[in-house]
Amino acid sequence: MEVAVLVLLVSFLILLALNVPISVSIGAATVLTMLCTIDFDPAMITMAQRMASGIDSFALLAIPFFIFSGMLMGSGGIARRIIDFAKVLVGMLPGGLAFVNIISCTLFGSISGSAVAATSAIGGFMIPSMTKAGYDKNFNTAVTVASSTTGLLIPPSNILIVFSLASGGVSIAALFIAGYLPGLLLALGLMMVCGLWAKAKGYPVGEKPTLKEAFEKTIDAVPSLFLIFIVIGGIISGFFTATEASAIAVLYSLLLSCVVYKEVKLNQLPALLTKSVETTAIVMFLIAASSAMSWIMSYQNIPQTISQALITLSDNPLLILLTINLILLAVGAFMDMTPAVLIFTPIFLPVVVELGMSPLQFGIVMILNLCIGLCTPPVGSVLFVGASISKTSITALIRPLLPMYLMMFVVLALVTLVPAISEFLPRALGLIE
């Protein structure tokens, strides 16, 4: 076992250091590890079987549908309407444009299910708008980067579907509902930080909209926001499953973008479909390779060994939970969310269950940890997208991000220590006992 673990770890780290794509790194490291204990032919057959079985899941059909619906929303004028609606709500407050940015990223991220999409769609408009209004460019970018991750906690979220698969069947509907309070708590925490920062820097206050303007912007945004009620309402009421809801989301987004708003033309659909297929292929290959790595780790009893080591680490459950959070924060800073969830869920889930934490709560804790990783160097994808949009450096973003990191850690601690934050809504709706 020791040799296999060493081969897995060293080969994976070397491939990452050589800038090999993470999915290829995972697959290659898995094959090399298999060859340490299994003959070549059985190893190759096993690798193929495990990759195929890893994506042989009805629940995973939701991912390509949600990806395509997100593409339609990003091109269909939905982001602009959400921004206008957010301005009506909070644009007149001190630091109002920062609040608009956070609310817009939260709403668009939850509708599209993608932090990168939220950063691109909202940041592309809000960062220059805030800069023109007198806000600091690095602060504007930091706000966008931090707040775009909140949408991964609020459904529909592809990564929550992946966690359901990795955990062995935690209800997707329960996970979707469980993410609401943590996601909103994170958004409110970031608004608090931005409000204090804006007051200290003396940033300008936006104009209060007239009643007519507020009414028009709200009515214009209602069809976009209604998607959330269709998807989540349908799942909770039992009209359709999460996978079926993803197909409904595509139909509704298509209707909204092509017929109601008329901002996506029919001749643009092939390009959007092609881009969606490319993104889906990347995600599915990641899931397949990560599933194979999870299998070889289980075959070598690595999760059981690590779990036992963590349990014997201390008699204090809080220390063990702190250790797990620190590990996940470190993992999130270096690894994409999908493989991180697939690889580390089987390792840590038995530990937290033995400590009394429900799989549902752990799913939210894990995703929140990895969300923080998306906006931290050296590999945070959202951080790099934000920097490229605003044409600034990663180093320049760290200072305004520091108080936001601190707030994210506070929210993470609350979600870890208070089960009700994750479990209250699912329990109230009868999704868990």
ZAVEXPA-154643 format. One record per residue (C-alpha): residue in one letter; chain; y negated, z negated, x. Coordinates in nm, 3 decimals, m for minus. Each point is the difference from the previous one (the first is absolute). Layout:
<mivexs>
MIVEX aa ch      c2      c3      c1
MIVEX  A  A       Y       Z       X
...
</mivexs>
This chain:
<mivexs>
MIVEX aa ch      c2      c3      c1
MIVEX  M  A   0.000   0.000   0.000
MIVEX  E  A  m0.243  m0.089   0.279
MIVEX  V  A   0.026   0.348   0.155
MIVEX  A  A  m0.050   0.173  m0.335
MIVEX  V  A  m0.308  m0.211  m0.081
MIVEX  L  A  m0.145   0.072   0.343
MIVEX  V  A   0.059   0.376  m0.040
MIVEX  L  A  m0.156  m0.001  m0.348
MIVEX  L  A  m0.310  m0.192   0.104
MIVEX  V  A  m0.062   0.165   0.339
MIVEX  S  A   0.061   0.357  m0.118
MIVEX  F  A  m0.221  m0.049  m0.305
MIVEX  L  A  m0.288  m0.146   0.203
MIVEX  I  A   0.028   0.270   0.269
MIVEX  L  A  m0.010   0.278  m0.258
MIVEX  L  A  m0.303  m0.157  m0.168
MIVEX  A  A  m0.172  m0.033   0.337
MIVEX  L  A   0.064   0.372   0.059
MIVEX  N  A  m0.182   0.071  m0.329
MIVEX  V  A   0.313   0.132  m0.172
MIVEX  P  A  m0.046  m0.004  m0.381
MIVEX  I  A   0.121  m0.331  m0.138
MIVEX  S  A   0.260   0.155  m0.232
MIVEX  V  A   0.156   0.190   0.293
MIVEX  S  A  m0.020  m0.314   0.217
MIVEX  I  A   0.186  m0.201  m0.265
MIVEX  G  A   0.267   0.268  m0.042
MIVEX  A  A   0.055   0.056   0.372
MIVEX  A  A   0.017  m0.373   0.078
MIVEX  T  A   0.251  m0.044  m0.283
MIVEX  V  A   0.224   0.279   0.131
MIVEX  L  A  m0.007  m0.140   0.355
MIVEX  T  A   0.091  m0.344  m0.133
MIVEX  M  A   0.288   0.141  m0.206
MIVEX  L  A   0.138   0.177   0.307
MIVEX  C  A   0.028  m0.338   0.177
MIVEX  T  A   0.270  m0.116  m0.243
MIVEX  I  A   0.120   0.312  m0.189
MIVEX  D  A   0.147   0.327   0.129
MIVEX  F  A  m0.223   0.308  m0.015
MIVEX  D  A   0.147   0.178  m0.305
MIVEX  P  A   0.024  m0.310  m0.224
MIVEX  A  A  m0.347  m0.104   0.116
MIVEX  M  A  m0.157   0.332  m0.102
MIVEX  I  A   0.184   0.000  m0.334
MIVEX  T  A  m0.105  m0.359  m0.067
MIVEX  M  A  m0.363   0.078   0.089
MIVEX  A  A  m0.005   0.294  m0.241
MIVEX  Q  A   0.166  m0.202  m0.277
MIVEX  R  A  m0.237  m0.293   0.038
MIVEX  M  A  m0.308   0.224   0.002
MIVEX  A  A   0.120   0.183  m0.312
MIVEX  S  A   0.093  m0.318  m0.186
MIVEX  G  A  m0.333  m0.156   0.101
MIVEX  I  A  m0.193   0.248  m0.214
MIVEX  D  A   0.263   0.037  m0.273
MIVEX  S  A  m0.191  m0.212  m0.249
MIVEX  F  A  m0.146   0.083  m0.339
MIVEX  A  A  m0.285  m0.244   0.062
MIVEX  L  A  m0.115   0.202   0.303
MIVEX  L  A  m0.073   0.299  m0.226
MIVEX  A  A  m0.319  m0.186  m0.091
MIVEX  I  A  m0.140   0.049   0.351
MIVEX  P  A  m0.047   0.383  m0.003
MIVEX  F  A  m0.145  m0.018  m0.352
MIVEX  F  A  m0.251  m0.272   0.092
MIVEX  I  A  m0.088   0.189   0.319
MIVEX  F  A  m0.075   0.317  m0.198
MIVEX  S  A  m0.199  m0.188  m0.264
MIVEX  G  A  m0.201  m0.159   0.283
MIVEX  M  A  m0.072   0.347   0.144
MIVEX  L  A  m0.122   0.119  m0.340
MIVEX  M  A  m0.226  m0.305  m0.037
MIVEX  G  A  m0.147   0.047   0.347
MIVEX  S  A  m0.099   0.358  m0.085
MIVEX  G  A  m0.085  m0.043  m0.366
MIVEX  G  A  m0.333  m0.184   0.012
MIVEX  I  A   0.159  m0.332  m0.089
MIVEX  A  A  m0.129  m0.179   0.313
MIVEX  R  A  m0.361   0.093  m0.077
MIVEX  R  A   0.026  m0.123  m0.359
MIVEX  I  A   0.153  m0.330   0.111
MIVEX  I  A  m0.286  m0.049   0.247
MIVEX  D  A  m0.258   0.068  m0.274
MIVEX  F  A   0.176  m0.251  m0.226
MIVEX  A  A   0.003  m0.264   0.276
MIVEX  K  A  m0.374   0.051   0.053
MIVEX  V  A  m0.057  m0.079  m0.366
MIVEX  L  A   0.192  m0.325   0.039
MIVEX  V  A  m0.136  m0.143   0.327
MIVEX  G  A  m0.240   0.249   0.159
MIVEX  M  A  m0.307  m0.210  m0.084
MIVEX  L  A   0.125  m0.317   0.174
MIVEX  P  A  m0.094  m0.107   0.358
MIVEX  G  A   0.230   0.202   0.222
MIVEX  G  A   0.085   0.197  m0.311
MIVEX  L  A   0.107   0.319   0.177
MIVEX  A  A   0.256  m0.198   0.200
MIVEX  F  A   0.134  m0.137  m0.331
MIVEX  V  A   0.007   0.355  m0.137
MIVEX  N  A   0.199   0.107   0.305
MIVEX  I  A   0.257  m0.280  m0.045
MIVEX  I  A   0.044   0.052  m0.376
MIVEX  S  A   0.025   0.377   0.046
MIVEX  C  A   0.261  m0.030   0.277
MIVEX  T  A   0.198  m0.252  m0.204
MIVEX  L  A  m0.002   0.214  m0.315
MIVEX  F  A   0.068   0.328   0.176
MIVEX  G  A   0.262  m0.153   0.229
MIVEX  S  A   0.183  m0.145  m0.298
MIVEX  I  A  m0.015   0.328  m0.192
MIVEX  S  A   0.107   0.217   0.295
MIVEX  G  A   0.234  m0.254   0.163
MIVEX  S  A  m0.127   0.089   0.348
MIVEX  A  A  m0.231  m0.194   0.232
MIVEX  V  A  m0.064   0.309   0.213
MIVEX  A  A  m0.093   0.202  m0.310
MIVEX  A  A  m0.240  m0.274  m0.110
MIVEX  T  A  m0.161  m0.012   0.345
MIVEX  S  A  m0.041   0.378   0.009
MIVEX  A  A  m0.117   0.052  m0.360
MIVEX  I  A  m0.227  m0.305  m0.037
MIVEX  G  A  m0.105  m0.030   0.365
MIVEX  G  A  m0.098   0.365   0.019
MIVEX  F  A  m0.267  m0.068  m0.265
MIVEX  M  A  m0.084  m0.369   0.031
MIVEX  I  A  m0.036  m0.033   0.379
MIVEX  P  A  m0.281   0.259   0.031
MIVEX  S  A  m0.157  m0.119  m0.327
MIVEX  M  A  m0.015  m0.361   0.121
MIVEX  T  A  m0.133   0.110   0.339
MIVEX  K  A  m0.276   0.201  m0.169
MIVEX  A  A  m0.091  m0.304  m0.210
MIVEX  G  A  m0.056  m0.213   0.311
MIVEX  Y  A   0.340  m0.160   0.061
MIVEX  D  A   0.153  m0.004   0.347
MIVEX  K  A   0.250   0.285   0.049
MIVEX  N  A   0.263  m0.219   0.168
MIVEX  F  A  m0.022  m0.260  m0.277
MIVEX  N  A   0.037   0.274  m0.264
MIVEX  T  A   0.311   0.132   0.171
MIVEX  A  A   0.147  m0.349   0.040
MIVEX  V  A  m0.046  m0.066  m0.373
MIVEX  T  A   0.181   0.324  m0.088
MIVEX  V  A   0.284  m0.063   0.245
MIVEX  A  A   0.067  m0.357  m0.115
MIVEX  S  A  m0.034   0.060  m0.375
MIVEX  S  A   0.210   0.317  m0.014
MIVEX  T  A   0.312  m0.206   0.071
MIVEX  T  A  m0.037  m0.197  m0.325
MIVEX  G  A   0.129   0.298  m0.197
MIVEX  L  A   0.343  m0.037   0.163
MIVEX  L  A   0.044  m0.333  m0.179
MIVEX  I  A  m0.121   0.128  m0.337
MIVEX  P  A   0.232   0.248  m0.174
MIVEX  P  A   0.108   0.269   0.006
MIVEX  S  A   0.091  m0.064   0.365
MIVEX  N  A   0.263   0.201   0.186
MIVEX  I  A   0.061  m0.277   0.252
MIVEX  L  A   0.097  m0.244  m0.277
MIVEX  I  A   0.265   0.252  m0.108
MIVEX  V  A   0.129   0.010   0.359
MIVEX  F  A   0.018  m0.382   0.008
MIVEX  S  A   0.199   0.001  m0.323
MIVEX  L  A   0.251   0.231   0.168
MIVEX  A  A   0.014  m0.205   0.322
MIVEX  S  A   0.038  m0.333  m0.181
MIVEX  G  A   0.301   0.114  m0.196
MIVEX  G  A  m0.156   0.038  m0.341
MIVEX  V  A  m0.305  m0.219  m0.065
MIVEX  S  A  m0.151   0.136  m0.323
MIVEX  I  A  m0.260   0.269   0.071
MIVEX  A  A  m0.184  m0.091  m0.322
MIVEX  A  A  m0.015  m0.367   0.107
MIVEX  L  A  m0.124   0.099   0.349
MIVEX  F  A  m0.268   0.224  m0.153
MIVEX  I  A  m0.132  m0.280  m0.220
MIVEX  A  A   0.034  m0.261   0.277
MIVEX  G  A  m0.241   0.194   0.220
MIVEX  Y  A  m0.295  m0.020  m0.238
MIVEX  L  A  m0.127  m0.354   0.068
MIVEX  P  A   0.047   0.016   0.382
MIVEX  G  A  m0.170   0.340   0.009
MIVEX  L  A  m0.294  m0.114  m0.211
MIVEX  L  A  m0.024  m0.324   0.198
MIVEX  L  A  m0.022   0.201   0.321
MIVEX  A  A  m0.268   0.227  m0.148
MIVEX  L  A  m0.205  m0.301  m0.118
MIVEX  G  A   0.036  m0.165   0.341
MIVEX  L  A  m0.129   0.312   0.175
MIVEX  M  A  m0.291   0.019  m0.247
MIVEX  M  A  m0.089  m0.359   0.087
MIVEX  V  A  m0.005   0.084   0.372
MIVEX  C  A  m0.208   0.313  m0.058
MIVEX  G  A  m0.245  m0.186  m0.222
MIVEX  L  A  m0.066  m0.261   0.270
MIVEX  W  A  m0.024   0.269   0.271
MIVEX  A  A  m0.240   0.212  m0.207
MIVEX  K  A  m0.222  m0.301  m0.074
MIVEX  A  A  m0.009  m0.099   0.368
MIVEX  K  A  m0.091   0.356   0.105
MIVEX  G  A  m0.247   0.053  m0.284
MIVEX  Y  A   0.164   0.313  m0.134
MIVEX  P  A  m0.178   0.168  m0.295
MIVEX  V  A   0.078  m0.059  m0.366
MIVEX  G  A   0.084   0.298  m0.220
MIVEX  E  A  m0.192   0.095  m0.313
MIVEX  K  A   0.123  m0.129  m0.333
MIVEX  P  A   0.127   0.291  m0.213
MIVEX  T  A  m0.143   0.062  m0.342
MIVEX  L  A   0.220  m0.071  m0.301
MIVEX  K  A   0.042   0.373  m0.057
MIVEX  E  A   0.105   0.064   0.361
MIVEX  A  A   0.246  m0.292  m0.008
MIVEX  F  A   0.154   0.128  m0.323
MIVEX  E  A   0.033   0.358   0.129
MIVEX  K  A   0.158  m0.102   0.333
MIVEX  T  A   0.242  m0.236  m0.172
MIVEX  I  A   0.110   0.260  m0.254
MIVEX  D  A   0.042   0.257   0.278
MIVEX  A  A   0.227  m0.237   0.198
MIVEX  V  A   0.215  m0.120  m0.294
MIVEX  P  A   0.249   0.292   0.014
MIVEX  S  A   0.062  m0.068   0.371
MIVEX  L  A   0.044  m0.374  m0.048
MIVEX  F  A   0.222   0.056  m0.302
MIVEX  L  A   0.276   0.120   0.233
MIVEX  I  A   0.059  m0.361   0.107
MIVEX  F  A   0.052  m0.108  m0.362
MIVEX  I  A   0.234   0.292  m0.069
MIVEX  V  A   0.221  m0.063   0.303
MIVEX  I  A   0.010  m0.380  m0.002
MIVEX  G  A  m0.013  m0.035  m0.378
MIVEX  G  A   0.290   0.240  m0.039
MIVEX  I  A   0.212  m0.187   0.256
MIVEX  I  A  m0.071  m0.345  m0.146
MIVEX  S  A   0.060   0.111  m0.359
MIVEX  G  A   0.327   0.166   0.097
MIVEX  F  A  m0.102   0.353  m0.104
MIVEX  F  A   0.099   0.132   0.343
MIVEX  T  A   0.121  m0.112   0.342
MIVEX  A  A  m0.212   0.001   0.316
MIVEX  T  A   0.153   0.334   0.101
MIVEX  E  A  m0.072   0.154  m0.338
MIVEX  A  A  m0.351  m0.149   0.017
MIVEX  S  A  m0.061   0.193   0.323
MIVEX  A  A   0.074   0.328  m0.180
MIVEX  I  A  m0.235  m0.104  m0.282
MIVEX  A  A  m0.265  m0.070   0.266
MIVEX  V  A   0.035   0.357   0.132
MIVEX  L  A  m0.035   0.152  m0.347
MIVEX  Y  A  m0.303  m0.215  m0.081
MIVEX  S  A  m0.166   0.069   0.338
MIVEX  L  A   0.063   0.372  m0.045
MIVEX  L  A  m0.156  m0.008  m0.347
MIVEX  L  A  m0.295  m0.205   0.121
MIVEX  S  A  m0.074   0.204   0.315
MIVEX  C  A   0.062   0.350  m0.139
MIVEX  V  A  m0.096  m0.024  m0.368
MIVEX  V  A  m0.232  m0.298  m0.058
MIVEX  Y  A  m0.203  m0.008   0.324
MIVEX  K  A   0.082   0.362   0.097
MIVEX  E  A  m0.039  m0.077   0.371
MIVEX  V  A   0.346   0.122   0.106
MIVEX  K  A   0.065   0.372  m0.056
MIVEX  L  A   0.347   0.144  m0.059
MIVEX  N  A  m0.015   0.191   0.329
MIVEX  Q  A  m0.044  m0.334   0.184
MIVEX  L  A   0.327  m0.147  m0.133
MIVEX  P  A   0.232   0.178   0.249
MIVEX  A  A  m0.191  m0.150   0.294
MIVEX  L  A   0.008  m0.348  m0.158
MIVEX  L  A   0.372   0.035  m0.070
MIVEX  T  A   0.065   0.109   0.358
MIVEX  K  A  m0.193  m0.296   0.138
MIVEX  S  A   0.186  m0.235  m0.235
MIVEX  V  A   0.335   0.140   0.113
MIVEX  E  A  m0.097  m0.047   0.365
MIVEX  T  A  m0.103  m0.361  m0.060
MIVEX  T  A   0.314  m0.068  m0.205
MIVEX  A  A   0.221   0.146   0.273
MIVEX  I  A  m0.159  m0.230   0.259
MIVEX  V  A   0.043  m0.307  m0.220
MIVEX  M  A   0.359   0.085  m0.094
MIVEX  F  A   0.101   0.065   0.361
MIVEX  L  A  m0.151  m0.335   0.093
MIVEX  I  A   0.200  m0.170  m0.275
MIVEX  A  A   0.321   0.181   0.101
MIVEX  A  A  m0.035  m0.085   0.370
MIVEX  S  A  m0.100  m0.360  m0.075
MIVEX  S  A   0.299  m0.041  m0.232
MIVEX  A  A   0.230   0.111   0.281
MIVEX  M  A  m0.164  m0.246   0.239
MIVEX  S  A   0.036  m0.279  m0.258
MIVEX  W  A   0.372   0.080  m0.023
MIVEX  I  A   0.063  m0.012   0.375
MIVEX  M  A  m0.193  m0.327   0.018
MIVEX  S  A   0.221  m0.145  m0.274
MIVEX  Y  A   0.310   0.141   0.174
MIVEX  Q  A  m0.102  m0.187   0.315
MIVEX  N  A  m0.083  m0.317  m0.203
MIVEX  I  A  m0.358   0.007   0.124
MIVEX  P  A  m0.162  m0.113  m0.331
MIVEX  Q  A   0.245  m0.290  m0.032
MIVEX  T  A  m0.061  m0.109   0.358
MIVEX  I  A  m0.379   0.010  m0.036
MIVEX  S  A   0.017  m0.174  m0.339
MIVEX  Q  A   0.210  m0.281   0.144
MIVEX  A  A  m0.235  m0.035   0.295
MIVEX  L  A  m0.302  m0.027  m0.230
MIVEX  I  A   0.167  m0.256  m0.226
MIVEX  T  A   0.093  m0.217   0.300
MIVEX  L  A  m0.345   0.044   0.152
MIVEX  S  A  m0.144  m0.294  m0.190
MIVEX  D  A   0.059  m0.234  m0.292
MIVEX  N  A  m0.350   0.084  m0.123
MIVEX  P  A   0.006   0.297  m0.247
MIVEX  L  A  m0.372   0.058   0.056
MIVEX  L  A   0.056   0.059   0.372
MIVEX  I  A   0.274   0.252  m0.075
MIVEX  L  A  m0.221   0.182  m0.253
MIVEX  L  A  m0.285   0.001   0.253
MIVEX  T  A   0.233   0.151   0.260
MIVEX  I  A   0.116   0.271  m0.242
MIVEX  N  A  m0.362   0.083  m0.091
MIVEX  L  A  m0.099   0.025   0.366
MIVEX  I  A   0.293   0.230   0.072
MIVEX  L  A  m0.086   0.223  m0.297
MIVEX  L  A  m0.366   0.011   0.104
MIVEX  A  A   0.105   0.112   0.348
MIVEX  V  A   0.243   0.256  m0.145
MIVEX  G  A  m0.269   0.134  m0.233
MIVEX  A  A  m0.233   0.058   0.295
MIVEX  F  A   0.255   0.227   0.171
MIVEX  M  A   0.222   0.150  m0.272
MIVEX  D  A  m0.045   0.201  m0.320
MIVEX  M  A   0.052  m0.193  m0.324
MIVEX  T  A   0.305   0.188  m0.129
MIVEX  P  A   0.233  m0.054   0.299
MIVEX  A  A  m0.133  m0.355   0.043
MIVEX  V  A   0.099  m0.087  m0.358
MIVEX  L  A   0.342   0.164   0.027
MIVEX  I  A   0.083  m0.157   0.335
MIVEX  F  A  m0.138  m0.352  m0.037
MIVEX  T  A   0.071  m0.074  m0.367
MIVEX  P  A   0.375  m0.053   0.061
MIVEX  I  A  m0.086  m0.226   0.295
MIVEX  F  A  m0.255  m0.230  m0.161
MIVEX  L  A   0.094   0.004  m0.370
MIVEX  P  A   0.310  m0.226   0.038
MIVEX  V  A  m0.211  m0.247   0.202
MIVEX  V  A  m0.282  m0.034  m0.254
MIVEX  V  A   0.245  m0.019  m0.292
MIVEX  E  A   0.174  m0.292   0.173
MIVEX  L  A  m0.342  m0.162   0.038
MIVEX  G  A  m0.058   0.032  m0.375
MIVEX  M  A  m0.229   0.305  m0.012
MIVEX  S  A   0.091   0.261  m0.261
MIVEX  P  A   0.065   0.360   0.110
MIVEX  L  A  m0.288   0.104  m0.226
MIVEX  Q  A  m0.250  m0.224   0.178
MIVEX  F  A   0.132   0.102   0.341
MIVEX  G  A  m0.049   0.366  m0.089
MIVEX  I  A  m0.370  m0.057  m0.065
MIVEX  V  A  m0.035  m0.216   0.313
MIVEX  M  A   0.167   0.269   0.212
MIVEX  I  A  m0.212   0.284  m0.138
MIVEX  L  A  m0.319  m0.205   0.048
MIVEX  N  A   0.095  m0.064   0.363
MIVEX  L  A   0.058   0.369   0.061
MIVEX  C  A  m0.323   0.091  m0.184
MIVEX  I  A  m0.190  m0.203   0.259
MIVEX  G  A   0.184   0.198   0.268
MIVEX  L  A  m0.134   0.327  m0.144
MIVEX  C  A  m0.353  m0.097   0.097
MIVEX  T  A   0.071  m0.162   0.338
MIVEX  P  A   0.034   0.169   0.338
MIVEX  P  A   0.183   0.147   0.182
MIVEX  V  A   0.183   0.210  m0.263
MIVEX  G  A  m0.176  m0.078  m0.329
MIVEX  S  A  m0.008   0.337  m0.179
MIVEX  V  A  m0.274  m0.097  m0.244
MIVEX  L  A  m0.216  m0.129   0.286
MIVEX  F  A   0.023   0.336   0.180
MIVEX  V  A  m0.069   0.200  m0.316
MIVEX  G  A  m0.310  m0.209  m0.070
MIVEX  A  A  m0.125   0.038   0.358
MIVEX  S  A   0.048   0.377  m0.012
MIVEX  I  A  m0.189   0.030  m0.331
MIVEX  S  A  m0.301  m0.196   0.128
MIVEX  K  A   0.026   0.144   0.354
MIVEX  T  A  m0.004  m0.342   0.162
MIVEX  S  A   0.229  m0.183   0.243
MIVEX  I  A   0.274  m0.250  m0.076
MIVEX  T  A  m0.171  m0.252   0.229
MIVEX  A  A  m0.324   0.020  m0.200
MIVEX  L  A   0.188  m0.081  m0.323
MIVEX  I  A   0.164  m0.319   0.124
MIVEX  R  A  m0.308  m0.225  m0.027
MIVEX  P  A  m0.076   0.069  m0.371
MIVEX  L  A   0.376  m0.010  m0.070
MIVEX  L  A   0.049  m0.350   0.146
MIVEX  P  A  m0.126  m0.197  m0.305
MIVEX  M  A   0.199   0.235  m0.224
MIVEX  Y  A   0.314  m0.065   0.206
MIVEX  L  A  m0.065  m0.371  m0.043
MIVEX  M  A  m0.024   0.036  m0.379
MIVEX  M  A   0.318   0.208  m0.007
MIVEX  F  A   0.180  m0.279   0.192
MIVEX  V  A  m0.131  m0.257  m0.251
MIVEX  V  A   0.132   0.206  m0.292
MIVEX  L  A   0.332   0.048   0.183
MIVEX  A  A   0.032  m0.377   0.044
MIVEX  L  A  m0.073  m0.059  m0.369
MIVEX  V  A   0.254   0.260  m0.114
MIVEX  T  A   0.260  m0.147   0.238
MIVEX  L  A  m0.054  m0.361  m0.107
MIVEX  V  A  m0.071   0.044  m0.373
MIVEX  P  A   0.286   0.183  m0.179
MIVEX  A  A  m0.194   0.013  m0.329
MIVEX  I  A  m0.244   0.256   0.144
MIVEX  S  A   0.284   0.253   0.016
MIVEX  E  A   0.226  m0.129  m0.278
MIVEX  F  A  m0.234  m0.104  m0.282
MIVEX  L  A  m0.053   0.343  m0.157
MIVEX  P  A   0.363   0.122   0.028
MIVEX  R  A   0.119  m0.328  m0.151
MIVEX  A  A  m0.258   0.011  m0.280
MIVEX  L  A   0.111   0.353  m0.088
MIVEX  G  A   0.368  m0.094   0.003
MIVEX  L  A   0.086   0.211   0.304
MIVEX  I  A   0.144  m0.299   0.187
MIVEX  E  A   0.139  m0.334  m0.119
</mivexs>
